[in-house]
């Protein structure tokens, strides 16, 4: 294929994505109230319509300073919204507009992405509505720390892209060449380095919980740790190379009540092998609250089985 034909094909792909995704992306203006009770601007960003009846997806940090505001759609329509739910620990939030008639974007699966794949960022950087930038998936599997008060959670499988992102892009869509939204643009980490929270099975569960309940329930064990290589004997016996080295056990926590100690190495939770703190974190879902959780732990020269009952992680 000639170079001109390749360029034309590339352009047609970008034009197609822009035409299909842009109508679903809105500019967001956040309002908060000062001590005097007067409503004032408190931030801005982007959001993506995910249903025809008024639900939009954005970044939690975009709406951190207010509980409502207004959106402006690509067709010029303006409408008020309220924050249906925020989850700072995944940096996702769901908005509910005052009326429906939205053009919902198709959600994809970021787990199918590959480095080098074309992606398109759609948002409202620096107040310029409906801006389109293109790039590639620079890397996958990045981690992004998210904080809610004293609680810190690592957002796994973050997408790194060289598509130009600027302030105001946060909450906007990162789409693949088939116009499916595979990420929510969340951070500008440097020149040519943007990050997006992936849209996958895990985040779709979070989005569904925010739409349904306005919050995300998580289990709390009360343990801190890091990945630790296993001794060759244990690696061969257990069929894995590393476990989670327990570096902290919070006083009064379910982990302490279960008998977990610093220096233990967690290798299995409810029959599921774990090798990194992220593996354990993904198991701390709402259904794990107040139920028995069996931990297999390497302690010294033996394997110990402990039973914990996770609490619910309290909102900060």
N, C-alpha and C positions, 0 to 999 in steps of 0.2 A: 504494500500500500504506500502511495506517495506521501511525502511529508505534509503536503497541503490537505490531502484526504484525512490524515491522522488529526491534524489541527481542526478540521471541520467536524470530525467525529467527536473530538473532545469538546468543542464548543457546543455541539448539539446536545451532548450529555448534560453540560452545565446549564444550558438554557432550559432543558426539560426539568431538571431538578428545581431550578429557580421558579419555574411556572407552577410546579405542583406543590412545592413546600411553602413558598412565600405567603400564599393566602392563609396559611395556618399559623403564621408567626406574628405576634403583636408586640408593640412597644408598651412597656409597663411603667407607670408612674406611681410611686408609693407615697402615701400621705400618713403623717403621724401628728400627734397633738403635743404641743409644748406644755409647760407648767401652767400657762394661762388658759389652756384649753382650746387655743386657736389651732385650726388644722393647717399644717404646713407641709411642703414637699419634703420627703425624707429619703429619696433615692429613685433610681430608675434602672431598667434592664430590659429583658426580653422574656417572652413566654410562648409556649407552643400549645395550640388547641389539641386536646387528645380525645374529645368527644364532641358530638354535635349539640349537646344540651348544656354547654356552658363551662365545662371543666378545662382548665389549662394547666400545663406543667411548667415550672420554672425552677430556679435555684433558691434554696432556703435563704442564702445570705442576701439575695436581692430584696426579699420582703422582711428582713429581720427587724427593720426599724418601724414597721407599721402593720396594721391588721387589714388594711384595705387600700383602695386607690382606683386608678382608671387604666384601661387598656385602649390602645388605638390599633385597629386592624388595618391590613394592607388596603382594603377597599375604602378606608377613610372613616368607617364607623367607630364611634367611641362608646364605651360602656363602663359602668362601675363594676368593681369586683370586691369580694371579701376573701381573705385567706382561709381556705377550708382546712388546711393542715400544713404544718412545717415539720421537717425532720432534719435538724442541723447535722446529725451524725451521718447522713447520707448526702447532705447538701441538696435535698429535693424538697419542693413545696408544691401544693396543688391549690389553684385559685378557682373560685366559682363566680362566674360573671352573672350579672343581674338578669340576663336573658340568654337564650340559646342561639340557635342559627349560626353556629360556628362551623368552619370547614376543618374537620379533624384530620390531622396528619396520620399517616400509617407508621406504626411503631415497628422497628426491626429488631434484630438480635445482634448486639455487639460481639457476642461470643464467636460469631462467624467471620469477623473481620480479620484481615491479614496485613502485616506491614507492607507499605507500598500501595495499598488500595486507595483509590480516589475517594475523598470526602469533601463535602460542601458545608460551610458554616453559614447559617441564615440568622440574622439578628438586626439589632439597632445600635451599632457601635457609635459612641460619641454623639448620640442623638440623630444619626442619619438612618432613617427608617428603611427597612427592606434591603439592607446591604447583603451582598453575596460575596463570599471569598472561597476560594478553592485551594486544596492542598492534598496531601496524602496522609495516611496513618503512618506517623514516624516511628511509633513504638506502641506496644501493648503491655498490659500487666503492670503499669505504673501504680504507685500508691500515693494517696493524698490524705493527710491527716485532717480530720474534722473534729471540732470541739463543741460541746454543749455544756457550759459551766465547767465543772471539774471532770466531766467525762470526755474521754478522747477515744475516737474510733477511727480505724484506718479504712478508707474507701478503697476497695480492691479493684483491680482490672481497669484502672483509669486509662483513657485513650489519650495518647500524645499525638498532636497534629501540628503541621507547619502552616495550616490555613490561618490567615491573619485574624487574630482576635484582639479586640480592644475593649475598654470599659463600655458597658452597655450591651456587649454580646452575651454576658452572663444570663443564663436562662433560655438562650436561644437554641436552635436546632443544629445538630451536626448530623447530616444526612449522607447516605451512601449514594451510589450512582443510580440506584433504583428508586430514589426519593423516599426511602424509609429512614425514619429518625432513629439513629443508633447511639446517639449521645446527647447530653445536655451540657452545653458549653459552660464551664464553671470558673476557669482561672487562666490568667495570662502569666506564665512562669518566666517569660523572657522574650527577646526578639526572636520570632520564628518558632516559639515554643508555647503552644496552647494546650490546655487539658480539658477533657470532657468526662463527666460521669457517664458510665455506660448504661445503655438501655438493654437489659437482659432479663432473665427469669427472676433474679434476685431483686432488681430495682422495680420490676413490674409488680412484685408482691408489695413492695413499699408504697408504690403509687396507689395500688388498690386499697391498701389500708388507710392511706390519707384520704382518699375519696370516700371511703365507707365510714371511718371512725374519726377522722381528723387527727390521728396520731398513729405512731408505730410502737407496738409493745415489744420490748426486748428482755431477755433473761439476763441475770447478773450472777456471776460466780464469785467475783472478788479475787481474781488472781492476775498477776502480771508475769510475762514470760518472754522468752526469745527462742528462736530456733537453735537447736544444739545437735551436732553430729553424734550418732550413737557409736559405741565401741563396736568393732567388727563382729564380735560374738553376738551381740544383741541385734545388730543390723541383719545378720544372716538368719537368726532365729525368728525375728519379727517380720522380715521381708521388707524393711524400709531403712532409710539411711539416717533419718533424724527424727527428733521428737521436740516437745516444748519444754525447755528448761524453766522451772518455776523460780522466778527471781523475787517475787513479792506475793505475800498472802495477806489480804486486808483483814485487820482485826474485826471480829464479829461477823465475818462474811460467811456465806454458804461453803466456800472453799475451806475456811478454817474449821467450821463445824464438821466437815467431812474428813478432817485429819490430813489435809494436804499440807506439805511442808516446803520451805525453800530448799532448793537443791533436788527436789523430785523432778522427774522427767515424764510428762504426760505423753503417752504413745497412742491412746485409744479412748474415744468417748462414745458410749452407747454402741460399741461395735464398729465405729467409724475411725479409721486411722487418722491421726492428726500429726502434722510435722511443723506447722508454723502457727503463730498467734492468729493469723487470718483464718486458718482452718477452724480453730476453736470459736472465733468470733462468729463465723457463719452458722454455727450450731446454736448460738444464743438467741433463738427466735422466740416469739411469743408462746408457742406451744410447749416450750421447755420450762416455762414458769411453774413452780410449785409441783413439779413431778420428779420422780427419782431419775438420776442421771448416773450411770455407771462409768467410772474412770479407771482405766488401767494405767498404772504408774510404775516407772522404773525407779526403784529406791535401793541404792547400793548395789548389791549383787542379786537382787530378786525383783520379781514383778509383784506389785501389791494392787489389790482391787479395792477401790473406795466408792462410796455412794454419796452423792451430793444432791441437794434439793435447791436449785437456783431460785432466787428471788426475782421480782420484777425490777428492772432498772428504773429508778425514779428520775423524772424530768428535773433538769437543773433549774 
